[in-house]
Amino acid sequence: MTELRRPGNPWWITYEYGAMLLGLGTLALLCLSWLPFALLLYPLLPRRLGQALGRATISFGFRLYLRILTLFCGCRFDLSALDQLRDDGPLILAANHPSLLDAVLIVSRLPNVVCVMKAALMDNLLFGAAARLARYIRNNAPLEMILGAREELQAGAQLLIFPEGTRTANFPLDACSPSVGLIAGRSKVPVQTLLIEFSTPYLGKAWPLFRRPTLPLHVRIRLGRRFPPAANAQALAGELEAYLRHELENAPPTMSTAAVLA
């Protein structure tokens, strides 16, 4: 098996391409299978019931998806640290954003998470109906985003936001916006940092969607420091950025492909 995994082996390259297609196809199939139900239920169900069902379904679907990636696509996920947050009540989850998979990883373990999403994703055919049923929050109107986030936190949800605003372009971290601090100040809810680490930059900003992965892929999420809400949003953003950057630059190594092959 070790010989099969050697870089450049045509059989292993074929497997990596197959794993990529299976992974992307499975995600699309899961989204499409829920799409008609989400479209139908959104106008029919009361808001609270609809969002609870929507979030639980997304969490279950993402967990199933990661299981398929583990079994068939050479992926290894260490997400157990997130389980400690399940019963912690309202929190603002602030994470770095190295990959397209980041929200999938977090939501798979935390069923009452509401995501702050780009408007383009909220309007996307694959993701939009499910996101609207779950009452995820658009990020294109800052005041509405902050008020909507406060409302969800007051109702007991956990809010997932990526302070960088988009996937990391300049590793280990891009500049963080003050939005996390503004939400924390308005809602009086603490900010729990999450540190997401990949063995390769798969599906990062510079990784084309159909570029084959380097397998096996190892992913880990660690719990970072929890910040109390602060009156000065800009100061909190600076603290968050400095802390995340320091932790990511000095992180213990995520198991790499080279280590697995050795």
C-alpha positions, -999 to +999 in steps of 0.1 A: +000+000+000+029+023+008+043+018-027+009+026-042+008+059-024+042+071-037+039+105-055+038+101-092+024+066-092-002+066-120-025+043-101-025+066-071-030+097-093-060+080-108-073+073-074-069+109-064-088+121-094-116+095-087-117+106-050-121+142-061-150+135-085-167+112-059-163+139-032-177+168-054-204+146-069-216+134-035-219+169-021-239+180-052-261+150-049-268+155-012-277+192-018-299+184-048-318+157-029-327+181-001-334+210-025-371+203-034-380+196+003-363+229+014-381+248-013-415+234-003-410+236+035-397+272+036-431+289+031-451+262+049-434+257+082-433+282+111-399+300+113-387+282+144-397+248+133-383+253+098-350+266+110-346+237+135-354+211+108-332+229+083-302+231+106-305+195+118-308+182+082-277+202+071-257+190+101-267+154+094-260+157+057-226+172+063-217+145+088-227+118+063-207+136+036-175+136+058-181+099+065-181+092+028-149+112+023-133+092+052-143+058+038-137+063+001-117+094-005-086+092+016-096+120+041-089+120+078-108+144+101-100+152+137-130+173+147-137+159+182-128+192+199-159+207+185-181+183+206-171+203+237-191+233+224-224+215+217-239+222+251-222+256+258-251+277+247-248+309+226-213+315+212-198+334+183-175+309+166-147+328+148-125+306+126-098+310+101-108+301+065-083+280+046-108+259+025-142+256+010-148+227+034-145+248+066-182+254+073-190+218+064-165+206+090-179+228+118-217+224+111-213+186+109-206+185+146-227+215+159-264+211+148-276+245+161-251+267+142-263+295+121-238+306+094-230+341+081-229+335+044-221+354+012-252+366-006-240+348-037-241+315-018-275+323-004-288+327-040-269+296-053-291+268-067-274+240-047-271+258-013-296+286-013-329+268-005-313+249+024-296+280+038-328+300+037-348+272+055-321+271+082-323+309+084-287+315+077-276+351+076-266+371+045-234+392+049-242+419+023-261+443+045-239+450+076-266+463+099-291+436+090-264+410+095-255+423+130-291+425+141-299+391+127-269+376+144-279+391+177-315+378+173-302+342+166-277+343+195-305+356+219-326+326+208-298+302+218-280+295+185-243+295+179-231+318+152-203+308+127-184+336+111-151+338+093-134+371+104-113+372+072-145+375+051-133+350+025-109+322+021-073+330+032-052+344+004-020+351+023-013+323+047-016+318+076-042+346+079-056+376+062-068+408+079-098+404+101-128+427+099-145+443+130-178+425+123-171+399+149-165+425+175-196+444+165-218+413+169-202+404+202-207+439+215-243+440+205-252+406+217-230+404+248-219+369+237-183+356+240-162+348+209-148+313+207-119+310+183-114+279+161-082+269+144-086+249+112-056+231+099-051+212+066-022+190+056-024+206+021-042+238+009-069+217-008-098+239-020-081+270-008-084+303-027-055+294-050-067+257-055-089+253-085-121+233-079-112+205-102-075+202-093-069+168-078-061+166-041-029+153-026-041+123-006-044+113+021-057+146+033-056+153+071-077+180+087-078+191+123-098+217+142-086+229+176-104+251+201-086+284+207-090+311+232-125+324+242-127+362+241-153+381+262-174+407+243-157+441+241-170+476+237-143+484+211-150+463+180-118+473+162-097+465+192-113+430+195-107+424+158-070+433+163-067+409+193-084+381+173-062+386+143-030+387+164-041+356+184-051+335+154-020+345+134+003+335+164-015+302+169-015+292+132+022+302+128+032+281+158+007+252+154+018+217+160+022+200+126-009+184+110+000+150+097+012+155+062+012+132+032+050+129+035+047+117+071+021+091+061+043+078+033+075+076+053 
